[in-house]
Amino acid sequence: MFRPLELFIGLRYTRAKRRNQFISFISTVSIVCITVSVMALITVMSVMNGFDDQLRSRILGAISDATVSGLPGESVQNWQYAMKVVRDNPHVKGAAPYVEIQSFLQAQRSSGAIVRGIDTAQEPDVSDINKHMIEGSFDSLTPGSWNIILGKDLAIQLGVNVGDRVTMIVPELRATPLGAVPRLRGFRVSGIFEMGMEEFDSGLGLVDMQDAEKLKSIDGPTGIRLKLDDIYNAAPVARELADNLGQIYQVTTWMDSHSNFFSAISMEKKVMFIILSLIILVAVINLISMLMMLVTDKQADIAILRTLGSTPASIMGMFMVQGVLVGIFGIGFGVAFGSLLSWRLPVIAKWIEHVTGVTFLSPDVYYISEVPSKLDWHDVTWVALVTFAFSLLATLYPAWRASRTQPAQALRYE
């Protein structure tokens, strides 16, 4: 089979037993270093993706992808019309009205909290709090029951459990014969949920929407929570809904309330990629050392090839083949081992915790108790391309030095 001369000789040099065994050792070390670097980068990127996915799912499990609201502190005007408009949008997969109350809860101890009045029949269309109940029943929130469901940490702060009573104080004054007093109402704790996020577990309570309307003295919800088909498409959908609804409605998205948080995670991922790419660059330096030693070892062969008519470009190509092959082997092993490690990392982490007794992510400190990992083939492709580019650049100088070899000087002492 016909093969280009540069490829044929480059592959032959790669397979041949060298006089200088140290060159073979350096070549092996180069492959190992590139493999370890690629494997580490893929694993770290997968862990970052896992944390991002876990946090995003937990946050978006309690908040909505988008929210339609009226003026601050007031109910949504003609909210049935607004519900019809948003549900007619093809990107909206679910909609549920709600009433939000800034309140002060009091039992054995007291704590401030956001109390959200919801319709238990429609709320599962926009959130998954009902899937995170650890005590009581989500369906216990019925009109006139005056029941309340609390986050786990909030219940601990108040010192209550299911069946206990709490008093809600709404900082809105109402006129009485004794003067202006804040609104008070007693509630029975009928359930406790745990989302795994401090923001919600320690500061959110749920009541029936009609009970919340009576307590707040309004005749409709303060907003409509939406579930979209694509959370990353929230901004253009919000603009479209705002145009269709009119100026008396405000449409916000999850990006408006948590954009800084997810931007920080994205920036951290990019910084980690850059830092670990420098580790790959350090590993590639071994490749430069190996090729420089190989060029010195093959001075006589280069001189003979030049006298037989090989051009400098041809000589350069022969040595680039070897460098690129080392890079390809390192990338191949690194991608294989890195993908396998990323895939099985949660299981491996649990096994290490079981054997050593050391807990990597203590549930008392962190909201994610398991090491997450999510392999993204887009990241794997970028890692492979960057490593290949570094390997290719590392071959240029040694190959250029080989192409500059003068046959007469190289053969003088042979």
N, C-alpha and C positions, 0 to 999 in steps of 0.2 A: 504494500500500500504506500502511495506517495505521501510523504510528509515534508513540510518545509525544513530546510537544513537547520535553521536556528532551533526549531522545536525538537528535531531529531537529536542534535548534539546536546541541547539543554536537558532533555529527558535522560540521555545516556550518562551525562555527568551526575544527574541525581541518583541513578541506580548504581553507578560504578563505586567500587571500593577505593576510597581515597588513601593515598600514602600517609596523609596527616589525619589520624583518627580524631584529633581535637576538632577539626572542621565538622565532622559528622556529629560530634557531641554538641557543638554550638548550634547546628542545624536543628537537632532534636529539641534543645532547650528553647529555641525560637518558636517552634511549633507549640510546645507546652505553654510558653508564656502567652502567646496569642490566644490559645485555647482557653486558658484560665481567665484572661482579660475579657474575652467575648462572653464567656459563661457568666462572669461576675456582672457585667453590664446588663445582659439580658435578664438575669435574676433580679437585680436591683430595680430595673425598669418595670418588671412584672409586679414586684412588691408595691412600688409606687402606684401602679395602675390599680392594684387590689385595694389599697387604702382609699384612693380616690373613688373607686366604685362603691366601696362600703359606706363611706361618708355621704356620698351623693344619694345613695338609696335610702339611708337612714334619715337624712334631712328632708328629702323629697317625699318620704313616707309620712311625714307629719305636716309639711307645708304643701301648698298647691303649686302646680306648674305656672299658673297665672291666676290673677284675682281681679274681679270687677267690683269696684266700690263706688260709693257716692261721696258726698262731702264728709269731712272728718266728724265723727261723733253722731252722724245722722244715718237714717236708714236709706237704702237704695230706692230711688223713686221709680215707681212702676216696675218693680223687680220681676214680675211675671213676663213682661215684654223683654227685659234684658235676658232672662233665662231662655226665651225662645230664640233670640238673636244669636246667642253664643252656641246654643245647641244646633242651630242650622249651619254653623261653620264646620266644614268637613274635617278640620284638624282637631276639633274638640271631641274627646272621647267620653267625657263625663263632666257634670256640673252639679254643684250642691250649694245651697244658700247657707249662711252662717251669721251669727251675731257675736261680735267680739267685745268683751268687757274687761277693762283694767280694774282689778279688784284687790282686796285685802282679805285673806282667809285667816280665820282664827279658830283654834281648838285648844289642845293643851299648850301649844305654842302658836305663833302667828307667822305669816309669810305673805309677801306680795306675789301675785300670779296673774296670768292672763287666762280668763275663763271664756271658753268658746261655746256658744250655743249652736248645736248641730241637729240635723235631721238624720237619725240613725239609718233610715232607709236609703238615703242618697249619699251619705258621707263615704261609704266604702267605694263609691265611684271615683273619688278624688284623693283618698288617702288610705293607708293600711293600718291605722291605729287599732282597728278591730282585730287585727292578726297578732297584736302584741299585748293582749290582755294576759296578766299573770294571776289576777284574782277578780272575782265577780263577773258580771256579764255586760257586754257592750250594749245589748238591747234593753238594758234596764232604764235607759234614758227615755222616758215616755212623758207626754204632756201632763202636767199637774202632779207628777211624782216627786218633784223637787229632789231628784237624785243627782249626784255628781260623781264623775270618774276622775281620779287624780293620777298624775305621774308618780312613779315609785319614790323618787327622791323627795318630791313635794309632800307625799304622805308621811314619809319619815320625819321631815322637818316639822310637820304639824303634829306628829305623834298620834296619828289615827290609822285605823284599819277599816276593812269593809264592815259596814254596820254602824260605825261611829258617826257622829254628827259634827259638822263644821258650820261656822257662821261666815257668810260672805258680806263684806262691807264694800259698797260701790261708792266711790268718791263723787257722788252727784247729790246735791242737797234737794230735799223736798220740803214743802211747807207743811207745818203741823201747828196745832194750837200752842205747842211749846216752843215754836220757832223753827228755823231751818235745821234739819238733821239729815245725815247721810242715809242712804238706803241700806237696810239690813234684811237678810233673809237666811234662815237655817236650811241646810242641805244634809241629806244622808249620803254617806260614802257608799256607793254601790259597785265600785270596781276600781282596780288599779292597773295601769299599763306601764310598760317599760320599753322605750324606743331605743335605748342605748346611746342617747345624746343628752348631755346635761341641760341644754337649752330647753328641751321639752320635758324631760323627766322631772326637773325641779321647778318648772315655771308654767305648767299648762294644766288646766282642768277643763273637763267637758261636762256640759249640761244639755238638757233638751232646749231646742231653739225657741219654742213657744214660752217656756219658763224664762228664758233669757230676755225675750221681748217684754214680758210682763215686768220683770225686774228693772229693765232699763227704760220702761214706759215708751216704747216705740211700737210701730205697727208693721214692721217688716224687717228683713235681714239687713245687716250693715255691709254685706258683701256677698259675692258669689265666687266660690273656689272652682277652678277649672283643671281638668286633666287633659293633656295634649298628647297627640300621637308621637311627637318628637320633642323632647325637652330642649334640644338645641335650636329648635325652630320657634322658640317662645317669643322672641323679640318681634319678628315680622308678623306673627299671628296676633300679638297684642296690638300692633299698629293697625292691622286690618279691623280688629274688633272695635278699637277706639273710633275709627272712621265710621263704622256702621252704627255704633251706639249713640254717638253725639257727645257734646262737650260736658253734659251734666254727669257723665260717668268717667271714672278713672280706671285704667287698665295697667296693672303692674305684673311683673314676672318674677320667678325665683332668682333670676340673674340680678334683679335690682336689690334684693335683700341679702343675697349671699355671694355676690360677684367677687368681692375682695377675698373671701375665703377660698373659693375655687381657683381664683387667679394666683393666689399664693401657692397652692398645691401644684398648679401647672408650671409656675416659675421654678419651684423647687425641683420638679422633674427635669426641666431643661438644664438646670445647673448641675444636677447629678449626672446627666448625660455628658455634659461638657467635661466634668472632672474625671469621670471614668474613661472618657475618650482619651484623655491625657495618659491614663494608665496603659491603654492600648499603644499609644505612641511610644511610651517607654519600652514596652515589650518588642516593638518593631525595631528598636535600636539594636537588639541582638541580631536581627536579620541583616542589618548593615554590617555588623562585625563579621558575621559568617561569610557574606559575599566578598568582603575585602580580603579575608584570609583565603578564600577560594580563588580569587583573581591572582593573588600572589603565588598560590600553589600551581596554577595552570598557566604560568607565563610561557613556558616552552610550547604548550599546546596552542596557545593563542598565536605565538609567532609562526608556527607551522601553518596554521589556518590562514594567516595573513599572506604568507608566501604562496599559498595555493590559490589566492585570489579572493578570499573573504573580505568584504568591505567592513569598515568600522561599525556601520549600522548593523551588519549581520552579527559581528562579535557582540555588540551591545545586546542584541536580541537574545543570544544564547544564554547570557547570564541573567537577563530579566526573566526568562522562563523559569529558572530555578527559584529566584526570589518570589515570583508570583505563585509557584507551586507550594512553597512553604506557607505563604499567606493563605492560600486556598485550603490546604490541609488544616491549618490552625482555625480558620473560620468554620470549616465543616464540623470539626470536632467540637468547637465552642458552641455553635448553634445547636448541635444535637444534645450535648450535655446540659447546656443552659436551658433549652426548652424542656428537657426531661426534669431538671431540678425545679424549674418554675411550676411545672404541672404538679409535681408531688411535694412541693415545699410545705404546704399546710400539714400533710401527713408526717413528713420528716421532722418538722418543728414539734409536733405532738409527741413523736417517739423520743426526741432528745429531752423534752420536758419530763417524760415518764421515766427515762433512764437516769437523768441527772437530778431530778427533783426541782429544777430551776424553772420558774414561770417567766417566759419572755414578756408577755403582756398581761399584767395582773388585772383582773376585772375590777379590783378596788381602786385602781389608778386610771386605767385606760377604758375607753368605751368600746374598744374592739379587743376582745379577749383572745382571738386567734390570729396568727400571722396570715394575712390575706395575700393572695397571688392571682394575677389575671394576665395570662400571656396574650400579648397583642402582636400579631404577625407584622403589622406595620412597623412597630419598633424593632422587631427582629430583622426586618429588611434593611432598615436604616443602620443598625449596628453592623450588619454584614457589609454594606456598601462603604461605610466609613472605614472599617478595618481593611477592606480590599484597597481602598484609595491610599491609606497609609502604607500598606505593603508595597503597592506599586511605586509610590514615591521613594520608598526606602531602597528600591533596586536601581534607581536612576544613576546615582553617583558611582557606586561600585561598577555598574555596567559601563558607564562612560569612561572610568579609569581603565577598564579592560580594553575598550575600543582604542585607547590612546597608546597601547603598548607598541613599541618599536621592535620589529622582528630581529634586527641586527643586535641590539642591546640585550634582548631576551635570550638569544642563542649563543652569546659570546662565551659563556662559561659552561655550556652543555656539552 
